[in-house]
Amino acid sequence: MTTLLYVGPSLADADELLSDTDIEVCPPIAAGDLLRLDLGPGDTIGIVDGYFHQQRAVRHKELLMQLERGVRVLGAASMGALRAADLDTFGMEGAGRIYLDYRTGVLTADDEVAVTHGPADSGYRRASEPLVNMRATLELAEARGLVSREQRERLIDRLAATPYQLRNYRGLIEVARNLAVPRVEELRRFCRTEPVDRKREDALELVRRLSEPAAPKPDRQPDETSRTIFLYAWETAARRTESTEFVDLALLRISQLLAAGYPAAHRDSVLRRVAEECRRECDGQEAADDRAVALHHGVHRGWYGDPSATDDFGFLDLWLTPAELATLDRTEQLTLFVVRSYRIVPSIMDDLGGIEAARQAGLLGPARQLADASVMVNSGAARNDRGFSIDLLRADRLIPWICTHWKVTPAELPFALLDRGLDSEAALVTALRPYYLLVRYNPELLTLFPGTTPAVDFDLGYAVNAISERRNALFQEIFELPAEIEPNSFVTEPVLQQIRDSLQLSSGDVLADLGCGRGGPGLWLARLTSSRLHGVDSSTVAVQQATERADRAGLADQARFDVGDLTASGLDDAAAAAAICIDAFHFAADHVAAAREACRILRPGGRYVLTGWEPIDIDDDRLPAPLRVDFEAVLGRGGLAMVQRTEHSDLADRQIRLYERALADRTDDDAMRHLRAEAATGLPLSPLLRRVLVVAEKPRV
């Protein structure tokens, strides 16, 4: 059984007082707090203090939902007294004098209990005095003969007209002087030495009641809480993934918009929910699979007739595209209808079910990474253009992009929205705006989602990088490389020297550059070692640029470049004396396969030298899967033996400096926008990674 006590300034020492009990002390309650709880019969909630000014106050419906679930709910002293006075007829229990005064109409104004205070680490230090305490103090002062009844009432009237933030005993004494209260100095000493803290008294009364049996339930029980669209929105917004500032609803929207696997997860979730309803309410469906049960349920509910007995399915014209009507069989057509028409109640999409579907499909983690990165990208855009706002991103820019991403025509878009649990283009545009710039210029980030096929436009990246003077100047300045290299990787000349020494090349040997990009480091090494370079990259633009660079450098006879893959280079077995992979290994779709390919093309004793990133914690799920690589294990499974691993913290520091400079840079070209978006993604991951140079060797026979 769980007992929660929401308390703040009314009982600031609650942690100490309750340290030997099973009561869990929580901060003052706010809207949404109860919606995050998973409580039931036997559990108890005590409410003393609650926010209402800087945050929204806890809603009555949240309390009614807990009562409906069989949770015991008590209130006293402050926000708890207010809510108990409203809901005691529905089963909420009130405690203390303040609750009774509200219940009987002695007190009517909410601000009687309001107080300004500091944060928890200050002990909720009060900056004002609640009027209920000052009332109680003046009642005692009247009993002592310090004020008359008329004087007490006049003082209370003046204090009640004062904003709650300004109420305190010093102000009370000033009012008393203005009203010519005869014994004002005695009253001042009394207020300083014997003030009544009615809120604390009532809070302690509630704590005592928490250990007692529940009060008898009222004759009137709460009806089932009405599931309005507002309540559903509150519930959904309250769900928050652990250790992130983003609510789960935001992560769901990212998954719906950007994860290729979400429609299948949504479909399975809807069919499972409809099937579960049928199994609860209908007979004879236990053994069938979810889809079959869900389709039978459509007949049970009268959504459509029995497919074996009728052809009257004209309603499907509203729910399917012409192509789907012409090509799909009836079972698949009805399946699409059930999924696309599903609502938990009319007009309310099942976002809570969608969140759970996205979680089970492993989509919320990658969505969180994209959300973090989008904040930095949008902040950078705002710094570069003071007039920028994501709200200015127009629908005629966003909708064509999403149609391309989803591979649908504008006419098919309404159906694609329903396949993802979205109900309108307006909802789509609102949801996409915060993430559009990030994914528009960094499509490779979509591969963070499991099951997403890399669709990185490396050709575009290499094309715009080659003509961006600012981007290339930043790399040259920070990594201090020879001008002819024109780098696209995060290495320095001393690191290239270490790579050269590790390769152990002789004149005329073949050096394979796997993921060669524009060829700069490979050509530099080939010149120094007099080796023959064979570069491979998946980008045709990069291969063309590398070939042109070799010609300009006078190395056309010494170097060739071909389109290939890290897992399928196209080189012959044992063709290379050595191989390099500069900051490209993590792009491999299969890291072990990439290691096997390097081993295959090396002659026995040949060296494979790569640079990249290793996680500090291999199980850290904040890192995308491509960066969670244990090089020694992966290379070993590929047939290579580890020779040396060197950590280069200086390279990591330079990479951070590059990213920070990029985010502050105002240059408006495609390459710099791409680099800023990369920086926004990469900077948060920097503390989680080590920059390493790894040397491995193919065993000698």
PALO-523793 format. One record per residue (C-alpha): x, y, z; residue in three letters. Coordinates in steps of 0.2 Angstrom, whole numbers, plus 5000, padded with zeros to 4 digits. Layout:
BEGIN
XYZALA/...
***
This chain:
BEGIN
500050005000MET/500650184996THR/500350335006THR/500850504998LEU/500750675007LEU/500850834996TYR/501550965007VAL/502651125007GLY/502651285018PRO/501151225029SER/502251085036LEU/504051135030ALA/504851005042ASP/503750855035ALA/505250755029ASP/506050755047GLU/504350735056LEU/503950585045LEU/505650505042SER/505150355053ASP/503450325044THR/502950245027ASP/502250405021ILE/503050475006GLU/503250665006VAL/502950754990CYS/503150934985PRO/501551044984PRO/500350964972ILE/499951034954ALA/498950994939ALA/499350834932GLY/500250754947ASP/498850634951LEU/498650584932LEU/500450514933ARG/500050394947LEU/499550214946ASP/498650194962LEU/497150084968GLY/496150024983PRO/497250024999GLY/498250174993ASP/498050345001THR/498350524995ILE/498550665008GLY/498450845001ILE/499050995011VAL/499851125000ASP/499651144981GLY/500251264968TYR/499051384959PHE/499951534953HIS/501551484945GLN/500751324940GLN/498951264937ARG/498051204952ALA/497651014954VAL/495950984945ARG/494350914953HIS/494250784940LYS/496050714944GLU/495450694962LEU/493750614956LEU/494750484946MET/495750434961GLN/494150414971LEU/493350314957GLU/494850194958ARG/494650164976GLY/496050274982VAL/495750364999ARG/496050554997VAL/496150675012LEU/496350865012GLY/496750995025ALA/497551165028ALA/497751245011SER/497351174994MET/496851015002GLY/495551105012ALA/494851194997LEU/494651034987ARG/493950935002ALA/492651065005ALA/492151044986ASP/492250854985LEU/491850785003ASP/490150724996THR/491050614984PHE/492150534996GLY/493650654999MET/493950675018GLU/494250845025GLY/495250875041ALA/495551025052GLY/494751195056ARG/495151275039ILE/494251135030TYR/492651155041LEU/492651345039ASP/492651325020TYR/491351185022ARG/490151285032THR/490451455023GLY/491351545036VAL/492751555024LEU/492351585005THR/493951664997ALA/495251544990ASP/496651674994ASP/496351655013GLU/497551515012VAL/498751584999ALA/500551615003VAL/502151664994THR/503651554998HIS/505351504993GLY/505851334984PRO/506051174993ALA/507951194996ASP/507551355007SER/506351255017GLY/504851335008TYR/505351495018ARG/503751605019ARG/503751785011ALA/502051825017SER/500751765030GLU/499151675025PRO/497551765031LEU/496851615040VAL/498351615052ASN/498151805055MET/496251775058ARG/496651645071ALA/497951755079THR/496751905080LEU/495451795087GLU/496651745101LEU/497151935103ALA/495351975106GLU/495151835119ALA/496651915128ARG/495852085127GLY/497152165115LEU/495852215102VAL/493952225102SER/492852125091ARG/492452275080GLU/494352315079GLN/494752135074ARG/493452135060GLU/494052295053ARG/495852235053LEU/495252075044ILE/494252175031ASP/495852285028ARG/496952135026LEU/495752045015ALA/495752185003ALA/497652175002THR/498452064989PRO/498951894997TYR/500751924992GLN/500852075003LEU/500052015019ARG/501151995034ASN/501152045053TYR/502152205050ARG/500752265038GLY/499452215051LEU/500252325064ILE/500352475051GLU/498452445048VAL/498152445067ALA/499052605069ARG/498052685055ASN/496452625063LEU/497052695080ALA/496952535089VAL/497452585107PRO/498552435113ARG/499452425096VAL/501152405104GLU/500552255114GLU/499752185099LEU/501352195090ARG/502352105103ARG/500951975104PHE/500951945085CYS/502851925086ARG/502851805101THR/501251705100GLU/500651695082PRO/499451555078VAL/499851445064ASP/498151365060ARG/498851295043LYS/500151195053ARG/498951135066GLU/497751065052ASP/499250985042ALA/499750895058LEU/497950845060GLU/497950765043LEU/499550675046VAL/498650595061ARG/497150555051ARG/498250465038LEU/498650325051SER/496750305055GLU/495450205046PRO/494550285032ALA/492950385037ALA/491250305031PRO/490950335013LYS/489550455009PRO/487950395002ASP/488250484986ARG/489650404976GLN/490550484962PRO/489850444945ASP/491050374932GLU/492150514927THR/491650584911SER/493050554898ARG/493050724890THR/494250784877ILE/494950904890PHE/495250764903LEU/496050654889TYR/497250794884ALA/497750824902TRP/498050634905GLU/499150624889THR/500050784893ALA/500450724910ALA/501350574904ARG/503250604904ARG/504750494900THR/505950484914GLU/507450594913SER/506850714900THR/505950874899GLU/504850814885PHE/503150744889VAL/502750574881ASP/501450664869LEU/502850764861ALA/503950604858LEU/502350514851LEU/502150654839ARG/503950634833ILE/503750444831SER/502050474821GLN/502950594810LEU/504650524807LEU/504750344812ALA/504450224797ALA/503950084809GLY/502650184818TYR/501150144806PRO/501349954809ALA/501549984828ALA/499950094827HIS/498949964817ARG/499449824829ASP/498949924844SER/497249974837VAL/496849794832LEU/497449724849ARG/496349854858ARG/494749814848VAL/495049634850ALA/495249654869GLU/493549744869GLU/492749604859CYS/493549464871ARG/492849554886ARG/491049594879GLU/490749454866CYS/490849264866ASP/491849134857GLY/493349244852GLN/494749184864GLU/495749074852ALA/495749194836ALA/497149314832ASP/496949504836ASP/496549554818ARG/495149414816ALA/494349454832VAL/494449644828ALA/493549614812LEU/492249504820HIS/491949644832HIS/491549764818GLY/490049644814VAL/489549634832HIS/489549824834ARG/488549844818GLY/489949944810TRP/489749844794TYR/488849684789GLY/489549504788ASP/490749504773PRO/490049324769SER/488249384768ALA/488349554760THR/489249664747ASP/488549824754ASP/490249914758PHE/490050074750GLY/490550164766PHE/492350114762LEU/492450244749ASP/492750364763LEU/494150274771TRP/495150204757LEU/496150264742THR/495550224725PRO/497050104723ALA/496650014739GLU/494849994734LEU/495449924717ALA/496849804723THR/496549754741LEU/495449604746ASP/493949634758ARG/494949574774THR/496349704771GLU/495049844767GLN/494049814783LEU/495649804793THR/496149974786LEU/494450044790PHE/494449984808VAL/496250054811VAL/495850224802ARG/494150244810SER/494650204828TYR/494350334842ARG/494250304861ILE/492650414860VAL/492050514846PRO/493350644841SER/494750584852ILE/496150494845MET/497050364855ASP/498650454860ASP/498850354876LEU/498750194866GLY/499950274853GLY/501250314867ILE/501250134873GLU/501350074855ALA/502850184852ALA/503650134868ARG/503449944864GLN/504149974847ALA/505750064854GLY/505350234847LEU/505250344862LEU/507150344865GLY/507650394847PRO/506250524848ALA/506950604863ARG/508650624855GLN/507850704840LEU/506850824852ALA/508450874861ASP/509350904845ALA/507851004838SER/507951124853VAL/509751174848MET/509351184830VAL/507851304832ASN/508851404845SER/510251424833GLY/509051474819ALA/508351604831ALA/510051674835ARG/510551694817ASN/508851774813ASP/507951874826ARG/506351864816GLY/506351674815PHE/505051574824SER/504451394820ILE/502751464819ASP/503251554803LEU/503551384795LEU/502151374782ARG/501051224778ALA/501451234760ASP/503251204764ARG/502951064777LEU/501650964768ILE/502650934752PRO/504050874763TRP/503050754773ILE/502250684757CYS/503950644751THR/504550574767HIS/502950464768TRP/503050424750LYS/501250474747VAL/500350594735THR/499350744742PRO/497750654739ALA/498350504749GLU/498950614764LEU/497250614774PRO/497350424774PHE/499250414778ALA/498750534793LEU/497450414800LEU/498750264798ASP/499850364810ARG/498450404823GLY/498350594817LEU/496750664812ASP/497050824802SER/498350914791GLU/498251054804ALA/498750934818ALA/500150874806LEU/500851054803VAL/500751094821THR/501650934826ALA/503050944812LEU/503551134815ARG/504751104829PRO/505750964820TYR/505651014802TYR/507351104801LEU/508250964810LEU/507650824799VAL/507550924783ARG/509450954784TYR/509950804793ASN/508950654785PRO/510250534792GLU/509550564809LEU/507950464805LEU/509050304805THR/509050324824LEU/507350234824PHE/507450044824PRO/507049964807GLY/507350124797THR/508350104781THR/509750224780PRO/509250354766ALA/510550484769VAL/510850604755ASP/512750594756PHE/512850654738ASP/511950824743LEU/513050834758GLY/514650814748TYR/514050934735ALA/513651074747VAL/515151054758ASN/516351064743ALA/515751244739ILE/515551314757SER/517051414760GLU/516551454778ARG/516351274783ARG/518051224776ASN/518851374784ALA/518151314801LEU/518851144799PHE/520551204793GLN/520651324808GLU/520151204822ILE/520951044815PHE/522551124808GLU/522651014793LEU/523651034778PRO/522651144765ALA/522651004752GLU/521650884763ILE/520050994764GLU/519450884778PRO/517750804781ASN/518350714796SER/518850764814PHE/520750724813VAL/522350824814THR/523950804806GLU/524850724821PRO/523450594821VAL/523750564802LEU/525550544806GLN/525150414819GLN/524050324806ILE/525450324793ARG/526650244806ASP/525350114811SER/524950064793LEU/526749994790GLN/526650024771LEU/528050004759SER/528150094742SER/526950024729GLY/525849934742ASP/523949954740VAL/523050064753LEU/521150044754ALA/520250194760ASP/518550124766LEU/517250264767GLY/518450384758CYS/517350534756GLY/518150664746ARG/519850574748GLY/520850704757GLY/521650594771PRO/521950444759GLY/522850544746LEU/523950634759TRP/524450464766LEU/524750394748ALA/525850534744ARG/526850514760LEU/527050324759THR/527150314740SER/525750184741SER/524350154728ARG/522650214735LEU/521050124731HIS/519650224739GLY/517850164741VAL/516250264745ASP/514450244744SER/514250424737SER/514450454718THR/514750634721VAL/516150604734ALA/516950474722VAL/516950604708GLN/517650744719GLN/519050624725ALA/519450574707THR/519550754702GLU/520650794718ARG/521850654714ALA/522050724696ASP/522350904703ARG/523650834715ALA/524550744701GLY/524150574709LEU/522950514695ALA/524150364691ASP/524350324710GLN/522450324715ALA/520750264710ARG/519050284718PHE/517550174716ASP/515750174722VAL/515550034735GLY/515050004753ASP/515849974769LEU/515149794769THR/515449764750ALA/516949864744SER/517149774727GLY/519049744731LEU/519749574728ASP/520249454742ASP/521849504750ALA/522049654738ALA/522649774751ALA/524249784761ALA/523249904773ALA/521649994775ALA/520950144784ILE/519250204789CYS/519250384795ILE/517650424805ASP/516550314794ALA/516450144802PHE/514850194812HIS/513850224796PHE/513950034792ALA/512349954792ALA/513149794800ASP/514749834810HIS/515349654811VAL/515049634792ALA/516049794789ALA/517449714800ALA/517349554790ARG/517449654773GLU/519049744779ALA/519849574785CYS/519349494768ARG/520249624757ILE/521849634768LEU/523249514765ARG/523849414780PRO/524749534792GLY/523949684784GLY/523449824796ARG/521649904798TYR/521750074806VAL/520150174810LEU/519550324819THR/517950344828GLY/516950354844TRP/516750224858GLU/515450244871PRO/515950264889ILE/514550154894ASP/514050024880ILE/512350014887ASP/511950194888ASP/510250204878ASP/510450394876ARG/511750354862LEU/511050294845PRO/511450114841ALA/512750154828PRO/513850234841LEU/513650094854ARG/515150004846VAL/516449894856ASP/517849904843PHE/518849764850GLU/517349644851ALA/516649694834VAL/518349684825LEU/518749514834GLY/517149444827ARG/517649504810GLY/519249404811GLY/520449544815LEU/521549554830ALA/521749714841MET/523449784840VAL/523249964848GLN/521850074854ARG/522250254858THR/521150384866GLU/521250564858HIS/520450684870SER/521150824860ASP/520150774845LEU/518550764856ALA/518950944862ASP/519251004845ARG/517550924839GLN/516651014853ILE/517451184848ARG/516951154830LEU/515151124835TYR/515051274847GLU/515751384833ARG/514551314821ALA/513051344832LEU/513651524834ALA/513951554816ASP/512751654806ARG/513351604788THR/511751554778ASP/512251414766ASP/511651234765ASP/513351164772ALA/513351274787MET/511551234791ARG/511951054790HIS/513451074801LEU/512351174814ARG/511051034814ALA/512450904816GLU/513151004830ALA/511451014839ALA/511350824839THR/513250794842GLY/513550914857LEU/512350824869PRO/513150664865LEU/514950724868SER/515150684886PRO/514550504883LEU/515950464870LEU/517750434869ARG/518750484853ARG/519850334848VAL/521150274835LEU/521150084833VAL/522449984825VAL/521949804821ALA/522849664810GLU/522349524800LYS/523149364807PRO/524549284797ARG/524249114791VAL/
***
